[in-house]
Amino acid sequence: MPKKRIRRPWGFYTVINHGKDFKVKLVEVLPGKRLSLQRHKYRSEHWVVVSGKARIINGGNVLILGPNQSSYIPKQTLHRLENLDQKKALRIVEVQCGFKTIESDIERIADDHGRLE
């Protein structure tokens, strides 16, 4: 069965696999775009950069990562992913682990796309 590519204001994601306590996604962030500053109550995330250059806020740390570099985001930690390239998409593999790996487990703190509660 083909995987469904989900559009977001910042790019796309595709769920590669999922189970009771995990979900694996390919996340593609368009040039110059970023996801909301957010945290999750029920899950942690592991981000591995596949291609491009990422700026990651992970708690109090700001990381600049390239291909084959990664960051672990514990649950309840403020985080954000940004594509620093103005011409090419950023691609990461995201592994979510936890009690709930659903989209409603996103608490947005700041958002460029008007999606705050």
N, C-alpha and C positions, 0 to 999 in steps of 0.2 A: 504494500500500500504506500503511495507517495506521501511524503511528509508535507504538512501544510506550512507555508511561509506566512507569518503573521506580520502585518504592517503596523508600525508605530510612528509617531511624529519624528523620531530620531533615526529610524531605519527599519530593520526587520529582525525577527527571530524565528527559528525553526526548532521544534522539539524533536530531538534525535531519538530519545528513549526516556521512559519513565517507569516507575514502580511505586510501591507503597510509600517508601521513605526517601525517594530520590527523583530527580529530573535532570536530563542533560539537554542543553540547548546550544545551537550555533547562533551567536548574536552578531549582527552586522550593523555597525554604526556609520551613518553617512558622513562624508567629509565635513569637519567643523562642528558636528552635532554632539550633544551629550544627553545622557539620561538624567532623570531627576535625582536630587540628593535625597536619599531614602534609607530606610532600615526595615528589617524583617523581624517579626516576633518569633516565628516558628522555624526558621531555616537559616543555615549558613550557606555560603557560596564560595566556590573555588573558580577563579577566572584564569584561563590560560590564553595568552595572546597567540593567535595563529598567524595573522599578518597585520601590518600597520604599526602605528605608534599610539599607545594609550596613555592618558593621564588618569590616574586612579586616586580618588580620595578614599582612604580606608581608615576610619576613625580619625585620629589626629595626624596621620601620615599622608603625604602626597607622593605618589610614585609615578615615574615615567618608565613604561615597560614596552619592550619590543617583542618580536616573535620568539617563542619558546620560553618566555618569562611568565611568571604567575603571581597571583596574590590570593590569599585566603581571607575571607570576610566572615568573622564570627557573627552569629545571630545577634540582633539588637545593636549592631555597629553601624553608624552612619557611613554611607558609601556613595560613590558616584563614578561613572565611567564616561570618558570623553575621548573623542577622536581628534588628535592634534593635527592630522593631515588635512589640508584644505582641498586635496584632489582625489584621494583614494579612500575607499571604505576601510574601516577597522573591523577585523574579524576576531572574535574570541569564542572559545568553548567555555560554557558556564555549567558547572556541576552544582546542583542544589541538593542539600541533604537536610532532612528534618521531618518533623511531624506533619507539616503542611507545606506543600510545594505548589501552591495555587497563587494566581495573580492578585487575589484580594489580600494576600499577606504582604502588601507594600504600603508602608506609611511614608508618604511624600512630605518632605520638609521644605524643599524648594524645587520649582519646575519651570523650565523655559516654555512649556507648551500649555499652560493654563489648566493643569490637572490636579490642583490642590483641592482637598475637601473643604 
